[in-house]
Structure formats: structure tokens, C-alpha cells
């Protein structure tokens, strides 16, 4: 009998490529797409995490801002926001120009986004 072991990391990779969800620790975070942004709202209805983008030219968006509330910092939320934007870019066949300093540094450090970065 074969047993398959799915680790948390495997689950993260699978889940991070779904359309509306990504993982924060062991909790799924819902990101809402609105007004050229992906946002997470807390229980009080306030934005506690977001990444915004602008349409720069045909087929190119600029990732110009990320925000993560201090209560969520250090939990990988900013990375998840970038991942959600990357999924969107891939779905829409877009390239991403990193403008926000966090996205600039992440694109330099990681090869995960080589297919979409400019």
C-alpha cells in the first residue's frame, strides 16, 4: 500500500495557486480583488493587508504598493499578496513591473516570478 504524505509546504503550493485564497500560517486568507488591488479585510471590515497595481501599458501592470497591518507582520502576508498578484498576472497573461520596494526586493531574491517580472 502506498501512502502519500502532504506537508504543509505542499499544501501551501497547491493553495497559493487557487483564485481567491492563500495561506497565512495555517489559516486561509481571503483576498478580494477590487479597484486594481487585492485586499484582506479584518472582522471590523477594515483593510488589514493589500497590494495595489496600476495598468502601465498594454500587458504590463506595476505593483506599486503593499500594506500589512502590524498585527499580521512577520507571518508572510506580504509574500502571499505578491503571490496572489502573480496568479492574477499569469491568468491574464500580464507582466509585472515591481515598483513597491517590497516587490522589488522579492523579485530580486526569488526566481518564482521570473516568468512575469519585467
N, C-alpha and C positions, 0 to 999 in steps of 0.2 A: 504494500500500500504506500503510495506517495503522499507525503504531506507537504503542503506549501505554507511557508511562513511569510506573512506580510508584515513588514516592520513599519514603524511609524513613518520612517523616511519614504518607504514605498507608497504608503497611503498619501503622504503629502504630495508626492509627484503626481499621483493619479488625480487627486482632488484639485490641485492647483491649476489643472488644465480644464476644469469644468467652467461653464459660462459665468455663473453667479457666485461661486463660493471659493474660498481658500481657507487655509487653516491657520489659526493663531494658537500656538501651543497645541492643545488637544481639542480646541473649540473651533467650530466652523464660523467664519465671519461672513456676513452678507455684505457685498458691495453693491451699491446702487449706482447705475450709470445715469448721469443727468448733467446737462449743461457743460459738456466737454470735461467731465470729471467722473471719477469713481469715488464714492463716499461710503463711509460707515457711520451710522447714527447710533448713539447710545440710547438707553432706556428713556431718557428725558427728551429724546428727539433732537438732540444737538449733534452736530458733526464732530466726531472724535478722531477721524482719520480720513484723509483724502489725497488723491493725486489728480492734478489738473493738466490739461493739454490744450494746445491750440492747433488749428489747421494752418500749416505754414505754406504749403504749396500742394499741388496735386500728388497724392500718395505719400505725403510726409506730415507727421504730427510732431509737435515739440512738447516734450514732457517738461513743463515749466515750474511745477510747484508740488511739493509733498508736505503734508502736515500729519503729525501723530500726536495726540494728546499725551501729556506727561504720564498719565495713568497707564498708558499702553506701551510706552517706550521700553526698548530692550527686549521686546517679545517677537521681533521680526515682522512687525506690522508694515513698516515702510517697504520692506522687501516684497511682502505679499501684494502691496498696492502696485509696485512695479511689475510684478508677475501678472497681475490682473490686466494691466495696461498692455503688456506683451501679448497676452492671449487675444485681446481685442485687436491689436495690430496684426497679428497673424491671421485672424479670422477675416479681417477686412483687407488683407494684402497691403498693409501700410508699413512704412519705415518710421523709426522713432529717432528724433534728434534730441539728445539729452541736454537740457538747459539747466534744470534744477541741480544744485551741487550734489545732492544725494544720488541722483540718477547718473550724473557724470561719473562719479567715483565707482558706482556699482558696475556701470558699463565697462570701465577700465579694468576692474578686478575680475569680472566674470565673463566667461565665454558663452554663457547661457543665452545671451541676447545678440550674438554675432549676426544672426540671420535678419534681425530687424533694425539694428543700430546704423546710424549714419556717422 
